[in-house]
Amino acid sequence: MVNYYEVERSTDGWTFFKINKIFPENNKALLQYLQSSDDIAQIKSIYVYYRLKIVGFNKKIAYSQISKLNLQENSSDLKIVLS
């Protein structure tokens, strides 16, 4: 069971930093929709990468796939799906 999620961001695809911590509302659901915002106005990179760090009650850690966002092609109101 999931204790919490951390939304992580990177500008190089390798080094990630936590931008938000989210606690699930219902650990029994197989599919959950989580929401987080990120102020990327000051980012100079063309690309931004996101992933979820998934931390269980047993302290085990797993990561979602990485999503790559092109800041030159996308609008300011985005939704990213991580699996």
N, C-alpha and C positions, 0 to 999 in steps of 0.2 A: 504494500500500500504506500501511496505517495504522502510524504510529510509536507513537502513544498516544492515549488518550481522556482528556478531563477532564470530570468530572461537575460541573455548575454549578447553583447554586441562586439564586433571587431571591424577594423578598417583594412586589415590585411588578410583575413581569413584564417589566421593562425593563433593570434593572441586575443583572447576574449575577456571582456570585463562585464561584471554584473551591473545591470541597469535597473533591475526590479526584482522583487521577491513576491511570489504569489502563493497563497495557501488555498488549496482546493476546498470548495464548499461541500462536496459530497464524494468521499472516497469510494463509494460503491458504484459510481457511474463508470461505464467503460469508455465513454467519450465525453470529454469536457471542453467547453469553450472558455478560454482564458483571454483576458484583455489586458493590454499594457500600452503605455504611450512612451515615446522617446523623442526628445528634442534633438534633432539632427541638423539644426540650422547652422551650427558652427563647424560642422565636419567638412574638411577640405577634400577628402577622398572622393573618387567617382563612385566607388562601391562601398556598401555597408553589408556586413554579414551578421545574421542572427541565428541563435540556437537556444534551445531550452536545456538547462541542467535540471535533472529530475532526481530529487533526493528522497529516499525512502525512510520510513521510521527506523529501519535497521541500519541506517547510515550508508547504504549502498547508493552509488551514483551512476546514473545513465545519462546519455545525451541524445537529443533529437538530431535529425539531419540538419545540415546547415542550409539556410536560405540566403541567397545573394540578391541584393537590391541595387539596381543601377540608379543613382540619384539624378542623373541627367535625363533619364527617360520616364521617371515616375512622378506622379503628383504628390502633393504634401499630405493627402489623406489616403493612407494605404492600409491594407490588411494583408498580413503575412500568415500563411498556414504552415505550421511546423508539425512534422510527424515523427 
